[in-house]
Amino acid sequence: MARLIEYGEAPPEVRAVYEDIMATRGTDDVNNFWKALAVHPPTLARLWENVKQVMAPGALDPLTKELVYIAVSVTNNCEYCIQSHGAAARAKGMDDAMLAELLAVVGLANETNRLANGYRIPVDERFKGA
């Protein structure tokens, strides 16, 4: 199991990232994911900056970003990410019907992707560059 670095035992560079996480998310706690990454402060800092950039408001709304994250996490079988981004998606408005539909699309995409790869189906010209 991963070693988790709690705030009280964290070196200053880790505490600075933890404080930014808590301020950005409006919470008084840091998720275990970040506590595990804190064993290597450069990875912790780099990934947190990347998360802030990618998950920030943009062309995709926050709920859509969380749904995409869940879909990829299901495909990659990451229980931690399924649960944490599932909670975030629910906080942003996802309900049971949306989750069920999302999982149906994920299952369908995985099945058809495997069939297309297995058969080595050539891409139709009209789809290229879309």
N, C-alpha and C positions, 0 to 999 in steps of 0.2 A: 504494500500500500504506500501511496505517496506520503512524503513528509510534508506537513502543513506548517508554514511559518506564520505564527500569530503576530498581531500588531506589537504586543509587548516585547517580543524577542527579535523583532525585525530590525535590521540595520537602517540607518537614515535614508539611503536611496530607495529601499523598499517601502519604508513608511511614507515617503513622499508620493510614491505611486498609489499606495493604499488610500492616502488622504485625497488624492485626485479622483480615484474610483468612487469613494464615498461622497465627495462633493458633487461629482458629475451625476451620480445615480440618486442622490438625495437620500442616502441611507447611512446608518451608523455601523454597518457591517461590510465585510469583504467576503465574497464567495470563495469556497474551497478551491475552485479552479485557480484563482489568482494566488491564493496561499501556497498552492503546490508549485506554481511557476516561480515563486519568490526564492526558491533554492538557487535560481540563476537570475539575479537581478537584471542583467541586460535583456534576457528573453522576456521577463515580466514587463519591463518598460517599453520594449519594442512592440510587443503584442498589444499592450493596452493602448498605445498611440494608434496602432492600426485599427483596433476595434472602434475607438472614438471616431476615426475618420470614416471608416466604411459604414458604420451603423448610424452615422449622423443623418439628419434630414437631407434628402436629395430628391432625385427623380422618382424614387420608390418611396412610398409611405412607410412609416415604422412597422406597421403590422405586416405588410408584404415582406419586408426584410426578415422579420421573425419567422414567417411561414416558410420562406425559402430556406432559412437556417434549419428549421425543423425537418424539412424535406431532405436536405443533404445529410443531416444527422441520422435520420432513419436509415437512409441508404448506407451510411458508413457504420451503422450500429453503435452509435455513441450515446449510451444511456444518459450520461451526465448532460450532454448538450440537448438531447431530446427533452429532458426534464426542465433544465434551466430556461431554455428558449420557449418551451411550452408554457411555463409560468409567465414569461415576459409577453408572449403572444396573448395569453388570456387577459393579462393586465391591459393590453391594447385593444381588446374587443373580440378575440377569437372565442367562439362557442363550440359546443360539442359537434354540431352539424358541420361547421367549417373544418374542424380537425378530421372528422370522418371523410369528408370530401377530399381534403388534402392527402390523406393516407391512401385513398383510392387512386388518386392521380399518381402518387409516388409508386404504388404497386404496379400500375399500368405502365408507367414509364420504364421501370426496371425490367418488366417482362418484355416489352417491345424493344428496348435497347439490347437486351441479350439476344433476342431473335435476330435483330438486324445485324448485330456483330457476328453471331453464329453463322448466319447465311452469307455474310459478307456482301450485303445488298449495296449496289452502287447508288450513290446519291443522284437523284433526279437533277438535271441541269437547271430547272426552274427554281430549285431550292438553294442552289449554291450562291453564296454571297449575301444571303438574306439577312 
